[in-house]
Amino acid sequence: MYEELKAKFEKIGIIPVVVLEDAKDAHALGEALMNGGLPAAEVTFRTAAAEEVIRILSKDFPDMLVGAGTVLTSEQADRAMAAGAKFIVAPGFNPTVVKHCLEKGYPITPGTQTPSEMEQAMELGLDFVKFFPAEPAGGLSMIKAVAAPYTNLTFMPTGGINKDNVRDYLAFKKIVACGGTWMVKNDLIKAGDFAKVEELTRQAAEIVKEVRS
């Protein structure tokens, strides 16, 4: 399951990290992401609409890789998976939540920042972790440094990734995918400017092709 998920992440390259205040915007956002060439969404549990957004995206776009982000509790993980999420992402490493997800068979990518957290993830059998917040925590140079001793560990950096630095991240072989928000900014969604979302998504997808072709 994990290898299949990682393969999908790697193919997509950039995972849009979505914060939706209102589920009514879910379908239009899904269309923009699909048409733009990034068929994925990490829907963060920062709003009350998250569960319904996951449900709508999963139903309306069966070919989209829809997951839940900012998952802080086991209960949120259960709700997300019941709504149709295909993966769970957490901002930090909470052993209780990680163990719950593994016991339930949920693919989870916990957030890590230090070697100690990475070792805890590896102890539980994980070889794919989120590195968060990427840029404030040392960015690509930090990932390269910790990747040296942890040869089997792969990463999804998120936080401070943008169109100007994502190429460098994607070019490093230990990075499966990057999480990004610049193509799904709140102001664009609130303004209903899904044409701009699609444009920015298409530009991001072209970067992935450029770096990984």
C-alpha positions in Angstrom: 0.0 0.0 0.0 2.7 2.4 0.9 4.8 1.7 -2.2 1.8 2.3 -4.4 1.0 5.6 -2.6 4.6 6.7 -2.8 4.6 5.9 -6.5 1.5 8.1 -7.1 3.0 10.9 -5.0 6.2 10.8 -7.0 4.4 10.8 -10.3 2.3 13.9 -9.3 5.3 15.6 -7.7 3.6 18.5 -6.1 0.7 17.9 -3.7 -1.7 21.0 -3.3 -2.3 21.6 0.3 -5.9 22.8 0.5 -7.7 24.9 3.2 -11.4 25.3 2.3 -13.7 27.3 4.6 -16.8 26.3 2.6 -17.5 22.9 1.0 -19.4 24.6 -1.8 -16.0 25.4 -3.4 -14.8 21.8 -3.4 -16.1 20.8 -6.8 -14.8 23.9 -8.6 -11.4 23.5 -6.9 -11.3 19.8 -7.9 -11.9 20.7 -11.5 -9.2 23.3 -11.5 -6.6 20.9 -10.0 -7.6 18.1 -12.4 -7.6 20.3 -15.4 -4.3 21.9 -14.3 -2.5 18.6 -14.2 -2.1 18.0 -10.4 -4.7 15.4 -9.6 -4.2 15.5 -5.9 -5.3 17.4 -2.8 -4.2 17.3 0.8 -7.3 18.7 2.5 -6.3 20.1 5.9 -8.4 19.6 9.0 -8.0 23.3 9.9 -11.7 24.1 9.1 -15.0 22.5 9.9 -15.6 21.9 6.2 -12.6 19.5 5.7 -14.5 16.3 6.1 -17.2 17.3 3.6 -14.6 18.6 1.2 -12.9 15.2 1.2 -16.2 13.5 0.7 -17.1 15.7 -2.3 -13.7 15.5 -4.0 -13.5 11.7 -3.5 -17.0 11.2 -5.0 -16.8 13.7 -7.8 -13.2 13.0 -8.9 -12.5 9.3 -8.4 -9.2 9.6 -10.2 -8.0 12.3 -7.8 -5.6 11.3 -5.0 -7.5 12.9 -2.0 -6.1 12.9 1.5 -6.3 14.6 4.8 -3.7 16.9 6.2 -3.2 18.6 9.6 -4.6 15.4 11.3 -4.0 15.8 15.0 -6.1 13.1 16.5 -7.0 9.5 15.9 -10.7 10.6 15.7 -9.9 13.0 12.9 -8.0 10.2 11.0 -11.1 7.9 11.3 -13.4 10.7 10.0 -11.1 11.5 7.1 -10.8 7.9 6.0 -14.6 7.3 6.4 -15.1 10.4 4.1 -13.0 8.8 1.4 -9.4 10.0 2.1 -6.7 7.8 0.6 -3.9 9.0 2.9 -3.3 10.9 6.2 -0.7 13.6 6.7 0.2 15.0 10.1 2.2 18.2 10.9 4.1 16.5 13.7 5.0 13.0 15.0 2.4 11.9 17.5 3.1 8.2 18.3 -0.5 7.6 19.4 -2.0 8.9 16.1 0.7 7.1 14.0 0.1 3.8 15.7 -3.6 4.1 15.4 -3.4 4.7 11.7 -1.0 1.8 11.2 -3.2 -0.5 13.1 -6.2 0.6 11.0 -4.2 0.2 7.8 -4.3 3.9 7.0 -1.4 5.2 4.9 0.1 8.0 7.1 2.9 10.4 6.5 3.8 12.1 9.9 5.6 15.3 10.2 9.2 15.3 11.3 11.9 17.9 11.8 14.6 16.3 13.8 16.7 13.1 13.5 15.0 11.8 16.7 11.5 12.1 15.2 12.7 10.5 12.0 14.1 7.5 14.0 10.8 7.1 15.8 9.0 7.0 12.5 11.5 4.4 11.2 11.1 2.4 14.4 7.4 2.0 13.5 8.3 0.8 10.0 7.8 4.1 8.1 10.2 5.1 5.4 8.3 8.1 4.0 7.9 11.2 6.3 6.8 14.8 5.9 9.5 17.4 6.7 7.7 20.4 8.2 8.0 23.3 8.2 10.6 22.8 5.5 12.1 26.2 4.8 12.2 27.5 8.4 13.7 24.1 9.6 16.7 24.3 7.2 15.2 23.5 3.9 16.8 21.3 1.3 20.3 21.5 3.0 18.8 20.0 6.2 17.0 17.2 4.2 20.3 16.4 2.4 22.1 16.3 5.7 19.7 13.9 7.5 19.3 11.8 4.3 22.9 10.8 4.5 22.7 8.6 7.6 19.1 7.6 7.0 19.6 6.0 3.6 16.2 4.4 3.3 14.2 7.5 4.4 12.3 9.6 1.9 10.6 12.9 2.3 7.7 15.2 1.5 8.8 18.7 2.4 6.0 21.2 3.1 6.1 24.7 4.4 7.7 27.6 2.5 7.8 25.6 -0.7 7.0 27.9 -3.7 7.4 28.1 -7.5 10.8 29.6 -7.1 12.4 26.9 -4.9 10.4 23.8 -5.7 12.7 22.8 -8.6 15.6 22.3 -6.3 13.6 20.2 -3.9 12.2 18.0 -6.7 15.6 17.4 -8.1 16.8 15.6 -4.9 16.3 11.9 -5.3 15.2 11.4 -1.7 12.2 13.7 -2.1 9.1 11.9 -3.3 6.9 15.0 -3.6 6.5 18.5 -2.2 3.5 20.0 -0.5 2.5 23.4 -1.8 -0.1 26.1 -1.2 0.7 28.7 -3.8 -1.6 27.4 -6.4 -4.6 27.2 -4.0 -4.3 30.4 -2.0 -7.2 31.3 0.1 -7.7 34.7 -1.5 -8.1 33.1 -5.0 -10.6 30.6 -3.6 -12.6 33.2 -1.7 -12.7 35.3 -4.9 -13.9 32.3 -6.9 -11.0 32.7 -9.3 -10.6 29.1 -10.1 -9.3 30.0 -13.6 -6.2 31.4 -11.8 -6.0 28.3 -9.6 -6.0 26.2 -12.8 -3.3 28.4 -14.4 -1.0 28.2 -11.4 -1.6 24.5 -11.1 -0.7 24.0 -14.7 2.5 26.0 -14.2 3.3 23.8 -11.2 2.7 20.6 -13.2 5.0 21.9 -15.9 7.8 22.3 -13.3 7.4 18.7 -12.3 7.7 17.5 -15.9 10.6 19.8 -16.5 12.6 18.5 -13.5 11.6 14.8 -13.6 11.2 14.1 -17.3 
